[in-house]
């Protein structure tokens, strides 16, 4: 079962949703890593074996962050980033986690689809 790290740009409730669903989840904020540079953050995720959940589109660049080089990333690309909308969309992500592996993959998520890049390609 994957473990997750929720980036500082997302509501902390995302980590709570993951925990309620039975996943190990922590946040960048609670670990006092706010402002951490992207390469350092992905290194921490790699060391801890955690999938990063973020709004940061830099992590969707598979040339810079090839999915096989880290535990995985879920990048939310939402038209609206308010808390209510983000949580509603992320509930769909949690349901998808039951059916599909996220490890060593990049999931890009918008309001209508989840695209998986990595092992399944």
N, C-alpha and C positions, 0 to 999 in steps of 0.2 A: 504494500500500500504506500503510495507516495506521501511525502511530507512537503509542506509548503512554506514559503516566506512571502508575505504580503508587503508590497512596496509602500513607501510613505505617501505616495500620491493616490492611494485608494482608501476608502473608509475602513477603519479597523474592524467594522462589523463583518467584512469579508472573511477575516480569520475566524471569527465566531461562527459563521455559517459553515466553514470547513470543519471546525471542531465538532459542531452538532452532527455533521454528517459522518463523523468518526475518523477524521483525518488529523494528523499532527500539523498544527499551523502556528506560526509565530509572525511577528511583524517587524519591519525595519525600525519602526518607532520604539517599540518596547525593548528592542535590543540596543537602542541609542546609536543607531547607524544612520540617522537622518543626514542627508547631504553626502552620503557615500558615493564615490565615483562609480560609474557603471562597471568598468572592469573589476573593481574591487568587490562590488556587490555580487557579480556573477562568480567570482572566486570564492566568496563566502558560501554562496549557494552550493557550489561544487564541493567544497570541504564538508559541508553539513549534509549533503545529499538532498537538498530541498529544491523543489520546483518554484521558480519565481512567478508571482502574479503581479502584473503592473499595467499602468497606462503608458509607460515609456516606450514609444515606438522604436527607439534605438535597438531594443532587444528583439525586434522583428526582422532585423537585418541579418539574414542567415550567412552572409559573408563574414561579418564581424563576429557573430555569435552562432556558429554552426550548431544545430540541435544536438548532434552527437557529442559535442564537446562539453556539455553541462547536463545537469539532471532534468532540464526542461524549463519551458517558460510558457505562461499564458498571458498574452498581450491583448488587452481590451481596447478596441478601436470604436468607441461609442460616439454617436452624434451629440449626446448629452452626457455629462459626467457628474450630474448631481447624485447624491447618495441614494435616493429612492430608486432612480432608474438603474444605477450601477448594480445595486443589490438585486433588483428584479432580473436583470440580464444574467448576473452571476449564478442565480438559482438554476438557470438552464445549464450552465457549465457544470455545476455539481451533479446534476442528473446525468450529463454526458460522461462524467468521470466513472460512473458505474459500468459503462459499456465500452469504454475505450481507454487505452493506456496513454498517459501523458509523459512518461519517462523518456528522456532524450528526444523529445519532440517540441516543436513550437506550435502552439495553438494560437491562432489569431481569431478573435471573437468580436462580432458586431451584433447588431440587433436581430439579424436574420440568419446568421450562419456561424459555424465553427469550422475553421479551416485548419487541417493538421498537416504540418511539414515535418519530415523526419523519417522515423522507422517505417512508416506505412507507404512511403513513396516508392 
